[in-house]
Amino acid sequence: MSLPGKILLHLWHQPISRTRDLIAAGGPSQVRRTERGRIAMEAAATTLPPLSPASGTPLELHLLTGRRFWYQTAFCLWTLARHSRRSLAPVIYDDGTLTAEFQAPLLRLFPAARFVLQADTIARLDAHLPAARFPVLRERWLNYPNIRKLTDPHIGCTGWKLVLDSDLLFFRRPDFLLACADAPDRPLHAVDCETSYGYDRAHMNELAGAPVADLVNVGLTGLDGASLDWEKLEHWTRTLQGRAGTSYYLEQALIAMLVAGRKCAVAPAADYVTLPRPPEARACRAVMHHYVAHSKRWYFQENWRRCLPPA
């Protein structure tokens, strides 16, 4: 970027963007209230009661978390277990900050949880995704944590895995999700509130060799590790970034390309809501909310409290 461009970015575009974000979050007083709610949610996660063991095969789910997000992981899994009436066997991938201090409250709630420490993930990456052959993906793994939701559960592995974001809450029994988890036979994804890939769609279609669908969201993702072509993902990432630079939505773009032209299990948008807005943001009639962007306001201020058992 040229010097005048950098000055314009610093003095105009970034302040305008921050102002828009502040307005979307409800203004300064609401931002402060949201932060107080976040702090209270983190404290409440340490006192969530363990759920009674359920019959049947425990449900295996895969999540990436660490010091900043462990309590969101706890609420996500706890509300899912409560409403599904299923025991969970989560596989939790360390983002590099998931020390024993933050593993303990998750293990208290989910005794069958298995933690994959970052050192073990790096060893698998070195074996199956060596930096000499996959320099672009390995650079993204270091500097773009979202890509780890694709690499860490699947590298060196085969079989279907259901990967969840942590900033989800469940309010009713997720029958669609349970059916897909119990008998996976096709890729699964959620529906976004708007198409967000960060790259030119025609270029994505060309690379994928099929039309990329609108509105693919990766807050819920089911993929078969055996079907992932890491050489292709390296090429796609290098090519996309070579033309348009880095994007926050790269992981979502890559998964949308992976499932292009394939028959997918798509979570019903009315029940599995990405970025809930009022009145749904406050009524919580859906099965699940995914609290992206400015919907964090409802997540931290109100809705985690709705999930608590009666006092």
TAVENTA-V735625 format. One record per helix or strand of 3 or more residues. SS is the DSSP state (~ for helix, > for strand). FROM is the first residue (numbers start at 1). TO is the last residue. Records with the same first field share a line. If there is no record, write none. Layout:
BEGIN
SS=FROM-TO + FROM-TO
END
This chain:
BEGIN
~=3-24 + 28-45 + 70-84 + 100-109 + 118-128 + 135-143 + 145-154 + 175-182 + 201-208 + 225-227 + 230-244 + 250-258 + 280-283 + 293-306
>=62-65 + 91-94 + 114-116 + 160-164 + 168-170 + 188-191 + 216-224 + 272-274 + 288-290
END
